[in-house]
């Protein structure tokens, strides 16, 4: 059984502020340790369920050269391999090879969610919302669509209550979730202790992989339109002469194609992130 672990930082127990998830900040190393150990818990659970190959993809953009490099390689469980990618959603190798299931660890809710830790979608400063064929999604939805492109189901989401709820609403009641903390606001809440959270994730991963058919692979639909509402007209303006991207209004762009992956690539890898 081949398992893909997709990870982010904001949904990890013990993490509650930007200093813990931003490269070079005083609390970042603490956040990295907490993050890596929750990934390890998922690896242990996947191995207990019979996984023979486990690939971890760090999806956290920490900035300052740490983006997609936030996990601590030296501390990773030996039972997995890990991916270092230059841009988010760039790596698809394990999916193309044929992957039985994906587990999402440390997820956060989409921008605008009132009861989630550090809610945002892709960028906390540049993006306001993302929609696939009219359905608003967060990063769980984007990662699930990536996996679903190659027929890989997402069987587990871990994070706060808002991230778990968002996952179930999008992917269905068959999705296993592990809530490791309860947000009381964007930067405050009640956490499980890291040791308890890790045990919960390990057991959750093992149990989720017992039924590979519990959740169908996520497909936003064919054809597919991806709409992104950006923070300012400046961010949309870069697509003014893009042949495959339409500017719908001062802040909203749309990319249409026969399938989600084509529509996503048409604009995402052209987006110019600020220095």
C-alpha positions in Angstrom: 0.0 0.0 0.0 1.4 3.4 -1.1 0.4 6.3 1.1 0.9 10.1 0.5 1.1 12.3 3.6 0.4 16.0 2.8 1.2 18.3 5.7 0.8 21.9 6.8 1.7 23.7 10.1 -1.2 25.8 11.2 -3.3 22.8 12.3 -0.7 21.2 14.6 -1.4 21.0 18.3 0.6 23.7 20.2 0.8 26.1 17.2 -1.3 29.2 17.5 0.6 32.2 16.1 2.5 33.3 13.0 5.9 33.3 14.8 5.7 29.5 15.1 5.2 29.0 11.4 7.3 31.8 9.8 10.9 31.0 8.9 13.5 32.7 11.0 11.1 33.9 13.7 11.9 33.3 17.3 9.3 30.5 17.8 9.8 28.8 14.4 12.1 26.1 15.6 9.5 25.1 18.2 6.8 25.0 15.6 9.0 22.8 13.3 9.5 20.3 16.1 5.8 20.1 16.8 5.1 19.8 13.1 7.6 17.0 12.4 6.4 14.9 15.3 2.8 15.0 14.1 3.9 13.9 10.7 5.8 11.0 12.3 2.7 10.0 14.1 0.9 9.7 10.8 3.8 7.7 9.4 3.6 5.2 12.3 -0.1 4.8 11.9 0.2 4.2 8.2 2.9 1.6 8.8 0.7 -0.1 11.3 -2.0 -0.2 8.7 0.3 -2.0 6.3 1.7 0.8 4.2 4.8 -0.4 2.3 5.7 3.0 0.9 5.0 6.4 2.5 5.9 9.7 0.9 5.6 13.0 2.9 5.1 16.3 1.1 5.6 19.5 3.2 3.1 22.0 1.9 3.8 24.9 4.3 5.0 28.1 2.9 7.2 29.5 5.7 8.9 32.2 3.6 12.6 33.3 3.7 13.9 30.1 2.0 12.1 27.7 4.4 9.0 27.3 2.2 8.2 23.6 1.8 11.2 22.9 4.0 9.7 23.3 7.4 9.9 19.7 8.6 13.1 18.6 10.3 14.6 15.9 8.1 16.9 14.6 10.9 13.9 13.9 13.1 11.7 12.2 10.5 10.6 8.6 11.0 12.8 6.3 9.0 9.7 4.6 7.6 9.0 7.4 5.1 10.6 9.4 2.4 10.0 13.2 1.9 9.6 15.6 -0.9 11.2 19.0 -1.2 9.4 21.0 -3.9 10.1 24.5 -5.2 6.4 25.5 -5.6 3.3 24.2 -3.9 1.4 21.6 -6.0 4.5 21.1 -8.1 5.2 17.5 -7.0 2.9 14.8 -8.4 5.3 11.8 -8.8 3.9 9.5 -6.1 0.4 10.2 -7.4 1.4 9.5 -11.0 2.9 6.2 -9.9 -0.4 5.1 -8.4 -1.2 6.0 -4.8 -3.7 4.1 -2.6 -4.6 6.9 -0.1 -3.6 10.4 1.1 -3.5 11.6 4.7 -3.6 15.3 5.5 -1.9 16.4 8.7 -1.9 19.8 10.3 -4.6 21.4 8.1 -6.3 24.8 8.7 -9.6 26.2 7.5 -10.1 28.5 4.5 -10.0 32.3 4.6 -12.9 33.9 6.3 -13.7 31.0 8.7 -14.5 32.6 12.0 -13.7 29.7 14.3 -10.4 28.4 13.0 -6.7 29.0 13.9 -4.8 31.3 11.4 -7.3 30.8 8.7 -6.3 31.7 5.1 -6.3 30.2 1.6 -2.9 30.0 -0.1 -1.8 33.5 1.0 -3.0 35.4 4.1 -2.3 38.7 2.4 -2.9 38.2 -1.3 -5.8 35.8 -1.8 -9.3 36.1 -0.4 -11.1 33.1 -1.8 -10.8 30.2 -4.2 -13.8 28.5 -6.0 -13.9 25.3 -8.1 -17.0 25.4 -10.3 -18.6 27.8 -7.8 -17.7 25.8 -4.6 -15.5 27.7 -2.2 -12.6 25.6 -1.1 -9.5 26.0 1.2 -6.2 24.3 1.0 -7.7 21.0 2.0 -9.8 21.2 -1.2 -6.9 22.2 -3.4 -4.7 19.4 -2.1 -7.6 16.9 -2.4 -8.2 18.0 -6.0 -4.5 17.4 -6.7 -4.7 13.9 -5.3 -8.0 13.2 -7.0 -6.5 14.1 -10.4 -4.8 10.7 -10.2 -7.6 8.9 -8.5 -6.1 9.0 -5.0 -8.7 9.4 -2.1 -8.1 11.6 1.0 -9.0 9.4 4.0 -7.8 11.6 6.9 -7.7 15.3 7.9 -6.2 16.5 11.2 -6.3 20.0 12.7 -8.7 22.1 14.6 -12.5 21.8 14.6 -12.9 24.1 11.6 -10.4 22.3 9.4 -12.0 18.9 10.3 -15.5 20.2 9.6 -14.4 21.8 6.3 -12.9 18.4 5.2 -16.1 16.5 6.0 -18.3 19.0 4.2 -16.2 18.8 1.1 -15.2 15.2 1.0 -18.1 13.4 2.8 -19.0 11.7 6.0 -16.6 8.8 5.3 -13.6 11.1 5.9 -11.8 10.3 9.2 -10.8 13.4 11.1 -8.6 14.0 14.2 -9.3 17.2 16.1 -6.1 18.1 18.0 -7.2 21.6 19.2 -10.3 23.8 19.4 -9.9 27.4 18.1 -11.6 30.1 20.2 -10.5 32.8 17.8 -7.9 33.1 15.1 -5.0 33.0 17.5 -6.4 31.5 20.7 -7.8 28.1 21.7 -7.6 24.9 23.7 -5.0 22.3 22.6 -4.4 18.7 23.3 -0.9 18.2 24.6 1.5 17.2 21.9 1.9 13.6 23.2 -1.8 13.1 23.2 -2.3 14.6 19.8 0.3 12.4 18.3 -1.3 9.2 19.7 -4.6 10.4 18.3 -3.1 11.0 14.9 -1.3 7.6 14.9 -4.5 5.8 15.7 -6.5 7.9 13.3 -4.2 7.2 10.4 -4.2 3.4 11.2 -8.0 3.4 11.4 -8.5 5.5 8.3 -6.4 3.2 6.1 -8.5 0.2 7.1 -11.1 1.2 4.4 -9.5 2.6 1.2 -13.0 3.0 -0.3 -14.5 5.2 2.6 -14.0 8.4 0.6 -14.1 8.7 -3.2 -11.3 10.6 -4.9 -12.3 14.3 -5.1 -13.1 15.7 -8.5 -14.3 19.3 -8.7 -16.0 18.5 -12.0 -15.3 18.5 -15.8 -15.0 21.0 -17.3 -13.7 23.1 -14.5 -13.5 26.8 -13.7 -11.2 28.0 -11.0 -11.9 31.5 -9.7 -9.6 33.3 -7.3 -10.6 36.5 -5.5 -7.4 38.4 -4.9 -6.8 41.1 -2.3 -6.2 44.1 -4.6 -6.5 44.9 -8.3 -2.7 45.0 -8.5 -2.6 41.2 -7.9 -5.1 40.6 -10.7 -3.4 43.0 -13.1 -0.5 40.6 -13.8 -3.0 38.5 -15.8 -4.1 41.3 -18.0 -2.5 39.8 -21.1 -2.6 36.2 -20.1 -4.2 34.2 -23.0 -5.8 31.6 -20.7 -6.9 33.7 -17.7 -9.9 36.0 -17.6 -10.2 39.0 -15.3 -13.8 39.0 -14.1 -13.6 42.2 -12.0 -11.0 44.3 -10.3 -9.9 41.5 -8.0 -11.2 38.2 -9.4 -9.6 36.0 -12.1 -10.9 32.9 -13.7 -9.2 30.0 -15.4 -11.3 27.5 -17.4 -10.3 24.1 -18.9 -11.5 20.6 -19.5 -10.3 19.5 -16.1 -9.2 20.9 -12.7 -5.5 20.2 -13.1 -5.3 22.0 -16.4 -7.3 25.0 -15.1 -5.1 25.2 -12.0 -1.8 25.1 -13.9 -2.9 27.7 -16.4 -2.8 30.4 -13.8 -1.1 29.2 -10.6 2.4 28.6 -12.0 2.2 32.0 -13.7 1.4 33.9 -10.5 4.2 36.3 -9.5 4.6 36.1 -5.7 6.2 39.2 -4.1 9.9 39.1 -3.2 
